[in-house]
Every structure is written in structure tokens, then in C-alpha cells.
Amino acid sequence: MNKDQLSTVAKAMVARGKGILAADESTSTIKKRFDAIKTESTEETRRDYREFMFRAQAMRENISGVILYDETIRQKAKDGTPLVKLIEAAGAIPGIKVDAGAKPMPSFPGETITEGLDGLPKRMKDYYDLGARFAKWRAVITIADGKPTEGSVRANMQALARYAAICQEANIVPIVEPEVLMDGAHAIERNFEVTRFVLKTLYDELYMHRVFLEGTILKPNMVVPGEDATKKATPDEVAAWTIKLFRESVPVAVPGIAFLSGGQSDVEATANLDAIARLGPQPWGITFSYGRALQAAAQKAWSGQTAQEAAGQAAFNHRARMNGLAMIGEWSDKTEKAAA
């Protein structure tokens, strides 16, 4: 393990004004998104879509890293250039999703365990050789009656810790992503309680597995009410609860926190990020790691048409720039509308 390398990469991933593009949708997930824009999902169309994003201006100005899917990290652009090289040429860091997805957890009805540890050390070496310098593993936690159970939380956090340790042995920075889902009608206070337990359990496991925290990135949900909750939360309320959570749960050794959007709309995710940044400097770098919230507008503008790639790039540039402003507390609704 090269601790200096891990620390350097982790700090670069949370550079001021830049965030992480989550372009790691599985083949089945991106098919659903392409279906929504009436575009056939083929290896070629998936490549073309991601290529125009990786060639966009935002990659140089507002993106610090890109999470890739196994197919994408091996693909080449139309001119034969590996997509990884396009990312590197823009000054961003290539990363890779390595988990095998959340599967039903035996004896825990309605809860899941993320799989993918088998054979992971070898896959990590292969991904490093392909250019990946960070990785991502997502654990999924559901809030419902009697859920989450302590057993499912502990199993998922242990898997995250084992994954993180394997990453670092391969000199790859682990993004640890314990996502507490927005599904449900729970209040924001319930989200806070559950996420605090999840994070405390996570850092207990990371410590037990001797993970070098200075060479990790946390990718958590914001503290928000369930999407079906009767009482919604303002960006200021989301920010206050979220920072309270982190100050009670996240060690200061962690170099950065990169939020997932977790089902929020693109503008909602930007507004909440901005409110968090406006609370002032924190012990950790604060940034975004958005997938759908960065790409939805770009996908719609492109709609599978080569002639519309410039429009897709423009939409991607706009959304990335708005989030870049938000992470330093300089976004506003007025800025959003003026830039659009």
C-alpha cells in the first residue's frame, strides 16, 4: 500500500469547484434510461453517449473523477482512443464500480446485502492496469417498519470495509457508499437516526479492518425526509441536519465527502449541496458524486442523435457548472436561470 499515493488521489477527488461524475450505470440500468429517450441501448450507443460527455468542457472545469462500469473502462472512442485516456486528458481521474449489486439477504426479509467480494483482489489489479485509481462499492439500506435491522447494517458495513482494504492493497482509493434510501414516508429525524447508526457502524468496521482513512472518500446520502413524507424539508434544514450528522459520525481524518443525489431532482440536489456549503468550512472536503442528477438533462437533449451531441454536451456543461458553484456556496436560483 502506497499511503502517499492514496492520500494524493483522495484529495484530488475533492478539489475545489469539482465533483465526481457517476457514469457507472449497469447495462440494464442505462437501458431503462435510454428507453425513456427512445434510444436503443447497444455497446455503440452507450459508448457514443459517454464519449461526448468525456469530451465536454465540464470535464476540464468541474469534474475531478469519473466512476466507470466494467464495459466502459475497456471501451475506445470512435477514433480509437481509450475512453480512460479521454478522462485523463481532461485532467480527471478514472474510477471503477466493483460491486456486483445488492441481493436479497437470507433470513432478513426486505433487506439486501451487496455482493462482489469473490475474486476482487485480482479484479482490482486488472482495473489498476486499465487506469483506475479509485473504486466504488454501494451498500443499500432501507427505512421501514422494523428496518433496517442491526444485522443487515453490520453485514453491509463489514463488506464495505473488506472491499476498502482490498482496494488499498491495490493502491486504489475506495469510495465507501452506504446509501440510506429516500423510499418511504419517514421524517427527516428518522433518516438522521438511521444514517448516524450506519456511519458509526461503517467507521467501526473500517477501523477493525485497518483501512487507511486518509486514503478514502465517503459517498453518503444527505439527511432528507422520505420521498412520501407529508413534511418536506428546505435546503437549509437538509444542510443543518446533514452537517450535524457528519460532525457526530465522520472522523476528521477522512479527506472528503462526495454526496450521492439519491433520487433528488437535478436542481434539488444542487440547491441542497449549496446550502451545505454555505454553512462554512468543514473538517472534510465537500463535493458531489452525482449520476442521474448530472446526466438526465444531457440524455434528454442528446436523445441518441449524433447531430444532438453538442446539445447534450451543453446540458452536461450547465449542470456540472451549477454543481461546481454549489459546492463552494456560490449557486442561486438566479444563477441557475441566468446560465440556462
KETI-630337 format. One line per 5 residues: their letters; for each residue y, x, z of N, C-alpha, C. Coordinates in steps of 0.1 Angstrom, whole numbers, plus 5000, padded with zeros to 4 digits. Layout:
A) Y:X:Z:Y:X:Z:Y:X:Z  ... .
This chain:
MNKDQ) 4988:5008:5000:5000:5000:5000:5013:5009:5000  5021:5006:4990:5034:5013:4990:5045:5004:4996  5048:5006:5008:5057:4997:5015:5071:4998:5009  5076:5010:5005:5089:5011:4999:5090:5003:4986  5079:5003:4978:5079:4996:4965:5080:4981:4968 .
LSTVA) 5071:4977:4978:5071:4962:4981:5084:4957:4986  5090:4965:4995:5103:4961:5000:5114:4961:4990  5114:4970:4981:5124:4971:4970:5123:4959:4961  5111:4955:4957:5109:4944:4948:5113:4931:4955  5109:4930:4968:5112:4917:4975:5127:4915:4976 .
KAMVA) 5134:4926:4979:5149:4925:4980:5155:4921:4966  5150:4927:4955:5155:4924:4942:5152:4909:4938  5142:4903:4944:5139:4889:4941:5149:4879:4947  5157:4884:4956:5167:4875:4963:5181:4881:4960  5183:4887:4949:5196:4893:4946:5207:4882:4945 .
RGKGI) 5219:4885:4949:5230:4875:4949:5232:4869:4936  5232:4856:4936:5235:4848:4924:5223:4846:4915  5211:4851:4919:5200:4850:4910:5188:4843:4918  5180:4836:4911:5168:4830:4917:5156:4832:4908  5145:4825:4912:5132:4827:4906:5128:4815:4897 .
LAADE) 5125:4817:4885:5120:4806:4876:5105:4804:4878  5101:4793:4882:5087:4789:4883:5082:4784:4870  5077:4792:4862:5071:4788:4849:5056:4790:4849  5050:4786:4860:5036:4788:4862:5028:4775:4861  5033:4765:4854:5026:4753:4853:5012:4755:4846 .
STSTI) 5002:4749:4852:4988:4750:4846:4989:4743:4833  4978:4745:4825:4977:4738:4812:4978:4723:4813  4971:4718:4823:4971:4703:4825:4984:4698:4829  4991:4705:4838:5005:4701:4842:5015:4701:4831  5015:4712:4823:5025:4713:4813:5022:4702:4802 .
KKRFD) 5009:4699:4800:5006:4688:4790:5013:4675:4794  5012:4672:4807:5019:4660:4812:5034:4660:4809  5040:4672:4810:5055:4673:4808:5058:4673:4793  5049:4678:4785:5051:4678:4771:5048:4663:4765  5039:4656:4772:5036:4642:4768:5049:4634:4770 .
AIKTE) 5056:4637:4780:5069:4630:4783:5079:4632:4773  5079:4643:4765:5089:4646:4755:5082:4645:4741  5070:4638:4741:5063:4636:4728:5061:4648:4720  5056:4659:4727:5053:4671:4721:5038:4675:4724  5031:4679:4714:5017:4683:4716:5016:4696:4724 .
STEET) 5008:4697:4734:5006:4709:4741:4995:4718:4735  4999:4728:4729:4990:4738:4723:4994:4752:4728  4985:4761:4726:4989:4775:4730:5002:4780:4723  5003:4775:4711:5015:4779:4704:5028:4773:4709  5027:4759:4711:5039:4752:4716:5043:4757:4730 .
RRDYR) 5033:4760:4738:5036:4765:4752:5043:4778:4751  5038:4787:4742:5044:4800:4740:5058:4798:4735  5060:4790:4725:5074:4789:4719:5084:4784:4730  5079:4774:4738:5088:4769:4748:5092:4779:4758  5082:4787:4763:5086:4797:4773:5093:4808:4767 .
EFMFR) 5090:4812:4754:5097:4823:4748:5112:4820:4747  5116:4808:4743:5131:4805:4742:5138:4806:4755  5130:4802:4766:5137:4804:4779:5138:4818:4783  5128:4826:4780:5128:4840:4784:5138:4848:4776  5143:4843:4764:5153:4849:4756:5167:4844:4759 .
AQAMR) 5168:4834:4769:5181:4828:4771:5190:4837:4779  5203:4835:4778:5213:4843:4785:5211:4842:4801  5207:4831:4806:5205:4829:4820:5195:4839:4826  5186:4844:4818:5176:4853:4823:5183:4866:4828  5193:4870:4821:5201:4882:4825:5210:4880:4836 .
ENISG) 5216:4867:4837:5226:4865:4846:5222:4858:4859  5212:4849:4859:5209:4841:4870:5194:4841:4874  5186:4848:4868:5171:4848:4871:5167:4862:4875  5161:4863:4887:5156:4876:4893:5142:4878:4890  5134:4867:4888:5120:4869:4886:5114:4856:4879 .
VILYD) 5102:4857:4873:5096:4846:4867:5081:4845:4871  5077:4834:4877:5063:4832:4880:5056:4827:4868  5045:4834:4864:5038:4830:4852:5024:4825:4855  5018:4818:4845:5005:4813:4845:4996:4824:4838  4983:4823:4841:4974:4834:4835:4975:4834:4820 .
ETIRQ) 4976:4823:4813:4977:4823:4799:4990:4830:4794  5001:4827:4801:5014:4832:4797:5016:4847:4799  5010:4853:4810:5012:4867:4812:5005:4875:4801  4996:4869:4794:4988:4876:4784:4994:4873:4769  5003:4864:4768:5008:4860:4755:5019:4869:4749 .
KAKDG) 5020:4868:4736:5030:4876:4729:5039:4866:4722  5052:4871:4720:5062:4863:4713:5059:4862:4698  5066:4854:4691:5064:4853:4677:5065:4866:4670  5073:4875:4675:5075:4888:4668:5065:4899:4673  5056:4895:4682:5045:4904:4687:5049:4910:4700 .
TPLVK) 5061:4908:4705:5065:4914:4718:5058:4906:4730  5051:4913:4739:5046:4906:4750:5056:4899:4758  5053:4887:4762:5063:4879:4770:5068:4886:4782  5059:4893:4788:5062:4901:4800:5074:4911:4797  5073:4917:4785:5084:4926:4781:5097:4919:4779 .
LIEAA) 5097:4907:4774:5110:4899:4773:5116:4897:4787  5108:4894:4796:5113:4892:4810:5118:4905:4816  5111:4916:4814:5116:4929:4819:5129:4933:4812  5130:4930:4799:5142:4934:4791:5154:4927:4796  5152:4915:4802:5163:4907:4807:5167:4912:4821 .
GAIPG) 5160:4921:4827:5162:4926:4840:5156:4918:4851  5146:4909:4847:5139:4901:4857:5125:4907:4860  5119:4902:4870:5106:4908:4874:5095:4898:4871  5084:4902:4864:5073:4893:4861:5065:4891:4874  5060:4878:4876:5051:4875:4887:5040:4866:4881 .
IKVDA) 5031:4863:4890:5019:4855:4886:5014:4846:4897  5010:4834:4893:5004:4824:4902:4989:4828:4902  4983:4829:4914:4969:4833:4915:4960:4824:4922  4966:4813:4928:4957:4804:4935:4950:4795:4925  4939:4789:4929:4931:4780:4920:4933:4765:4922 .
GAKPM) 4944:4762:4930:4947:4748:4932:4942:4743:4945  4948:4732:4949:4944:4725:4962:4932:4716:4959  4922:4717:4967:4910:4709:4965:4907:4701:4978  4900:4690:4977:4897:4682:4989:4890:4691:5000  4895:4690:5012:4889:4698:5023:4878:4691:5030 .
PSFPG) 4866:4696:5030:4854:4690:5036:4857:4686:5051  4853:4674:5055:4855:4669:5068:4869:4666:5072  4879:4667:5063:4893:4664:5065:4898:4654:5054  4894:4641:5056:4898:4631:5045:4913:4631:5043  4917:4631:5030:4931:4631:5026:4938:4644:5028 .
ETITE) 4931:4655:5031:4938:4668:5032:4931:4677:5022  4938:4688:5019:4933:4698:5009:4933:4712:5015  4925:4720:5008:4925:4735:5011:4927:4742:4997  4936:4752:4997:4938:4759:4984:4927:4769:4982  4921:4770:4970:4911:4779:4967:4916:4790:4958 .
GLDGL) 4907:4801:4957:4911:4811:4948:4909:4825:4953  4904:4827:4966:4903:4840:4972:4891:4848:4966  4881:4841:4961:4870:4848:4955:4874:4857:4943  4871:4869:4943:4874:4878:4932:4889:4882:4931  4897:4878:4941:4911:4880:4940:4915:4895:4939 .
PKRMK) 4909:4904:4947:4913:4918:4946:4912:4924:4932  4902:4921:4925:4901:4925:4911:4911:4919:4902  4913:4906:4904:4923:4899:4895:4937:4905:4898  4940:4909:4911:4953:4915:4914:4955:4928:4907  4944:4936:4906:4946:4949:4899:4948:4946:4884 .
DYYDL) 4941:4936:4878:4943:4933:4864:4958:4928:4862  4963:4920:4871:4976:4914:4869:4987:4925:4871  4984:4935:4880:4994:4946:4881:4994:4954:4868  4983:4956:4862:4982:4964:4849:4989:4956:4838  4990:4943:4839:4996:4934:4829:5011:4933:4832 .
GARFA) 5016:4939:4843:5030:4939:4846:5035:4931:4857  5026:4923:4864:5031:4915:4875:5034:4924:4887  5046:4921:4894:5050:4928:4906:5051:4919:4918  5049:4906:4916:5048:4897:4927:5038:4886:4923  5034:4878:4933:5024:4867:4930:5028:4855:4939 .
KWRAV) 5022:4844:4936:5024:4832:4943:5011:4824:4946  5011:4819:4959:5000:4811:4963:5006:4799:4971  5002:4787:4967:5007:4774:4972:4997:4767:4981  5001:4764:4993:4993:4756:5002:5000:4742:5003  4993:4731:5003:4998:4718:5002:4995:4710:5016 .
ITIAD) 5006:4706:5022:5005:4699:5035:5011:4685:5033  5003:4675:5037:5007:4661:5036:5011:4655:5050  5022:4647:5050:5025:4640:5062:5021:4625:5061  5013:4621:5070:5008:4607:5070:5003:4604:5084  4998:4592:5086:4993:4588:5099:4981:4598:5103 .
GKPTE) 4983:4605:5114:4973:4614:5118:4972:4627:5110  4982:4629:5101:4982:4641:5093:4996:4647:5093  4996:4660:5092:4985:4669:5090:4977:4672:5103  4964:4675:5101:4957:4679:5113:4958:4694:5115  4956:4698:5128:4958:4713:5131:4948:4721:5123 .
GSVRA) 4936:4715:5121:4925:4723:5114:4929:4726:5100  4935:4716:5093:4938:4718:5079:4950:4728:5078  4959:4727:5087:4971:4736:5086:4966:4750:5089  4958:4752:5099:4953:4766:5102:4945:4772:5091  4936:4764:5085:4928:4769:5074:4937:4773:5062 .
NMQAL) 4947:4765:5059:4956:4768:5047:4964:4780:5050  4969:4782:5063:4978:4793:5066:4969:4806:5066  4957:4805:5071:4948:4817:5071:4946:4821:5056  4943:4812:5047:4941:4815:5033:4954:4822:5027  4966:4817:5031:4978:4823:5026:4979:4837:5031 .
ARYAA) 4975:4840:5044:4976:4853:5050:4966:4863:5043  4954:4858:5041:4944:4866:5034:4949:4870:5020  4954:4860:5013:4960:4863:4999:4971:4873:5000  4980:4872:5010:4991:4881:5011:4987:4895:5014  4977:4897:5022:4972:4910:5025:4965:4916:5012 .
ICQEA) 4958:4908:5005:4952:4913:4992:4963:4917:4982  4973:4909:4981:4985:4912:4972:4990:4926:4976  4993:4928:4988:5000:4941:4992:4991:4953:4990  4978:4951:4992:4969:4963:4989:4970:4967:4974  4974:4957:4965:4976:4960:4951:4990:4963:4947 .
NIVPI) 4999:4965:4958:5013:4967:4956:5020:4956:4948  5016:4944:4951:5022:4932:4946:5028:4924:4958  5041:4920:4956:5048:4912:4967:5042:4898:4967  5037:4893:4978:5033:4880:4979:5044:4870:4982  5045:4859:4974:5053:4848:4978:5043:4838:4985 .
VEPEV) 5046:4835:4997:5038:4826:5005:5045:4812:5005  5038:4802:4999:5044:4789:4997:5036:4778:5005  5040:4775:5017:5035:4764:5024:5043:4751:5022  5039:4743:5013:5048:4731:5009:5044:4719:5017  5053:4714:5025:5051:4701:5031:5057:4691:5022 .
LMDGA) 5048:4682:5017:5052:4673:5006:5063:4662:5010  5071:4658:5000:5080:4647:5003:5074:4633:5003  5061:4632:4999:5054:4619:4998:5055:4612:5012  5058:4599:5011:5058:4592:5024:5071:4586:5028  5071:4579:5039:5083:4572:5044:5088:4578:5057 .
HAIER) 5084:4590:5060:5087:4596:5073:5102:4600:5073  5107:4601:5086:5121:4605:5088:5123:4620:5087  5135:4625:5085:5138:4639:5084:5133:4647:5096  5134:4640:5108:5129:4647:5121:5114:4650:5120  5107:4641:5114:5092:4643:5113:5089:4655:5104 .
NFEVT) 5096:4656:5093:5095:4667:5084:5098:4680:5091  5108:4680:5099:5112:4692:5107:5101:4696:5116  5095:4687:5123:5085:4690:5133:5072:4696:5126  5068:4689:5115:5056:4694:5108:5059:4707:5102  5070:4709:5095:5073:4722:5088:5074:4733:5098 .
RFVLK) 5080:4730:5110:5081:4741:5120:5067:4745:5125  5058:4736:5127:5044:4739:5131:5037:4747:5120  5039:4743:5108:5033:4750:5096:5038:4765:5096  5051:4767:5097:5057:4780:5096:5053:4789:5108  5053:4783:5120:5049:4791:5131:5034:4796:5130 .
TLYDE) 5026:4786:5125:5012:4790:5122:5010:4800:5111  5018:4799:5101:5018:4809:5090:5021:4823:5095  5032:4824:5103:5036:4838:5107:5026:4843:5118  5020:4835:5125:5009:4839:5134:4998:4846:5126  4994:4839:5115:4983:4844:5106:4987:4856:5099 .
LYMHR) 4999:4857:5094:5004:4869:5087:5004:4881:5096  5008:4879:5109:5007:4890:5119:4993:4894:5121  4984:4884:5123:4970:4887:5126:4963:4895:5114  4968:4892:5102:4962:4899:5090:4970:4911:5086  4979:4916:5095:4986:4928:5093:4994:4929:5080 .
VFLEG) 5000:4918:5077:5008:4917:5065:5022:4923:5068  5027:4931:5058:5040:4938:5059:5051:4928:5056  5057:4922:5066:5067:4911:5063:5078:4915:5055  5083:4927:5056:5094:4932:5047:5091:4932:5033  5078:4931:5029:5074:4930:5015:5068:4917:5012 .
TILKP) 5074:4906:5017:5070:4892:5014:5082:4884:5011  5080:4872:5004:5090:4862:5002:5084:4849:5007  5092:4841:5014:5088:4828:5018:5093:4817:5008  5084:4808:5004:5088:4798:4995:5085:4784:5001  5095:4779:5009:5092:4767:5017:5099:4755:5010 .
NMVVP) 5096:4743:5016:5103:4731:5013:5116:4731:5021  5126:4724:5017:5138:4721:5025:5133:4710:5035  5141:4708:5046:5138:4697:5055:5145:4685:5050  5137:4676:5045:5142:4663:5039:5133:4651:5044  5139:4639:5044:5130:4628:5047:5121:4625:5036 .
GEDAT) 5110:4617:5039:5101:4613:5028:5108:4605:5017  5103:4606:5005:5110:4600:4994:5111:4585:4995  5102:4579:5003:5103:4564:5005:5110:4560:5019  5116:4570:5025:5122:4567:5038:5134:4558:5036  5136:4549:5046:5148:4540:5045:5161:4547:5047 .
KKATP) 5161:4557:5055:5173:4565:5058:5173:4578:5050  5182:4579:5040:5183:4591:5032:5191:4602:5040  5192:4614:5035:5199:4625:5041:5209:4630:5032  5221:4634:5037:5231:4640:5029:5228:4655:5028  5234:4662:5018:5232:4676:5017:5235:4684:5030 .
DEVAA) 5246:4680:5037:5249:4686:5049:5239:4685:5060  5232:4673:5060:5222:4670:5070:5209:4679:5066  5206:4679:5054:5195:4687:5049:5197:4702:5053  5209:4707:5051:5212:4721:5054:5211:4724:5069  5217:4715:5077:5217:4717:5091:5202:4718:5097 .
WTIKL) 5194:4708:5093:5180:4708:5097:5172:4720:5092  5175:4723:5080:5167:4734:5073:5170:4748:5080  5183:4751:5082:5187:4763:5089:5182:4763:5103  5183:4752:5110:5177:4751:5124:5162:4755:5124  5155:4749:5114:5141:4752:5113:5138:4767:5111 .
FRESV) 5145:4774:5102:5143:4788:5099:5146:4796:5111  5157:4793:5118:5161:4801:5130:5151:4800:5141  5143:4790:5141:5133:4788:5151:5119:4793:5147  5117:4796:5134:5104:4798:5128:5102:4811:5120  5112:4816:5114:5110:4827:5104:5115:4840:5110 .
PVAVP) 5107:4850:5111:5111:4864:5116:5122:4870:5107  5131:4877:5113:5142:4883:5106:5138:4894:5097  5125:4899:5099:5120:4909:5090:5118:4905:5076  5116:4891:5074:5114:4886:5061:5127:4888:5053  5126:4894:5041:5138:4897:5033:5144:4885:5026 .
GIAFL) 5136:4875:5023:5142:4864:5015:5134:4851:5016  5141:4840:5015:5136:4826:5014:5140:4820:5001  5130:4816:4993:5133:4811:4980:5128:4796:4980  5137:4787:4980:5133:4773:4981:5125:4767:4969  5115:4759:4972:5110:4751:4961:5118:4738:4960 .
SGGQS) 5117:4731:4949:5125:4719:4948:5117:4707:4953  5104:4707:4951:5096:4697:4958:5098:4683:4954  5101:4680:4942:5103:4666:4938:5117:4661:4938  5126:4670:4942:5141:4666:4942:5145:4666:4927  5155:4658:4924:5161:4659:4910:5168:4672:4909 .
DVEAT) 5171:4676:4896:5177:4689:4894:5191:4691:4902  5199:4681:4901:5213:4682:4907:5211:4681:4922  5202:4672:4927:5200:4671:4942:5195:4685:4947  5186:4691:4941:5181:4704:4945:5193:4714:4946  5202:4714:4936:5213:4723:4935:5223:4720:4947 .
ANLDA) 5226:4707:4949:5235:4703:4959:5230:4707:4973  5217:4705:4976:5212:4709:4989:5212:4724:4991  5209:4731:4980:5210:4746:4981:5224:4751:4984  5234:4744:4978:5248:4748:4980:5252:4745:4995  5247:4734:5000:5251:4730:5014:5245:4740:5024 .
IARLG) 5233:4745:5021:5226:4755:5029:5234:4768:5029  5238:4772:5017:5246:4785:5015:5259:4784:5022  5265:4772:5022:5279:4771:5029:5278:4772:5044  5266:4772:5050:5265:4774:5064:5268:4789:5068  5269:4797:5058:5272:4811:5061:5261:4821:5060 .
PQPWG) 5263:4834:5062:5253:4844:5061:5242:4841:5071  5229:4844:5066:5217:4842:5074:5210:4856:5075  5200:4857:5084:5193:4870:5085:5185:4873:5073  5182:4862:5064:5174:4864:5053:5182:4861:5040  5178:4867:5029:5184:4863:5016:5180:4848:5013 .
ITFSY) 5189:4840:5008:5186:4826:5005:5187:4824:4990  5177:4819:4983:5177:4817:4969:5169:4805:4965  5166:4803:4952:5158:4792:4947:5146:4797:4940  5136:4789:4940:5124:4792:4931:5120:4778:4926  5127:4774:4915:5125:4760:4910:5117:4760:4897 .
GRALQ) 5109:4750:4895:5102:4748:4883:5108:4736:4875  5104:4724:4879:5109:4712:4872:5124:4711:4873  5130:4714:4884:5144:4713:4887:5152:4723:4878  5146:4733:4873:5153:4742:4863:5150:4739:4849  5138:4732:4846:5133:4731:4833:5134:4717:4827 .
AAAQK) 5136:4707:4835:5135:4693:4830:5145:4691:4818  5157:4695:4821:5168:4692:4810:5165:4701:4798  5160:4713:4800:5157:4721:4788:5146:4716:4780  5135:4711:4787:5124:4705:4779:5129:4693:4771  5137:4684:4777:5142:4672:4770:5151:4676:4758 .
AWSGQ) 5159:4686:4760:5168:4690:4749:5160:4696:4737  5150:4703:4741:5141:4710:4730:5132:4700:4723  5125:4692:4731:5116:4682:4726:5106:4687:4715  5102:4700:4716:5092:4705:4707:5097:4709:4693  5110:4708:4691:5116:4711:4678:5122:4725:4677 .
TAQEA) 5117:4733:4668:5123:4746:4666:5138:4746:4664  5143:4736:4657:5157:4735:4655:5165:4732:4667  5158:4728:4678:5165:4724:4690:5163:4734:4701  5158:4746:4698:5156:4757:4708:5170:4761:4714  5180:4762:4705:5193:4766:4711:5198:4756:4721 .
AGQAA) 5196:4743:4718:5200:4732:4728:5192:4733:4741  5179:4737:4739:5171:4739:4751:5176:4751:4759  5179:4761:4753:5185:4773:4760:5198:4770:4767  5206:4762:4760:5219:4758:4766:5217:4750:4779  5207:4741:4779:5204:4733:4791:5199:4742:4802 .
FNHRA) 5190:4751:4798:5184:4760:4808:5195:4769:4814  5204:4774:4805:5215:4783:4810:5224:4776:4820  5227:4763:4817:5236:4755:4826:5229:4753:4839  5217:4749:4839:5210:4746:4852:5209:4759:4861  5205:4770:4854:5204:4782:4861:5217:4787:4867 .
RMNGL) 5228:4785:4859:5241:4789:4864:5245:4781:4876  5243:4768:4875:5247:4759:4886:5239:4763:4899  5226:4767:4898:5219:4771:4910:5224:4785:4914  5227:4794:4905:5233:4807:4909:5246:4805:4917  5254:4795:4913:5266:4793:4921:5263:4786:4934 .
AMIGE) 5253:4778:4934:5249:4771:4947:5244:4781:4957  5236:4791:4953:5231:4800:4963:5241:4809:4970  5253:4809:4964:5264:4816:4971:5275:4806:4976  5272:4793:4976:5281:4783:4981:5293:4780:4973  5292:4782:4960:5303:4780:4951:5301:4769:4941 .
WSDKT) 5291:4760:4943:5289:4749:4934:5296:4737:4939  5300:4728:4930:5305:4715:4934:5302:4705:4923  5303:4692:4927:5301:4682:4917:5311:4684:4905  5323:4688:4909:5334:4690:4898:5330:4702:4889  5324:4712:4895:5319:4724:4887:5308:4719:4878 .
EKAAA) 5299:4711:4883:5288:4706:4875:5292:4699:4863  5302:4689:4865:5306:4681:4854:5315:4689:4844  5323:4698:4849:5331:4706:4840:5323:4716:4831  5312:4722:4837:5304:4731:4830:5296:4723:4820  5291:4711:4823:5283:4703:4814:5291:4699:4802 .
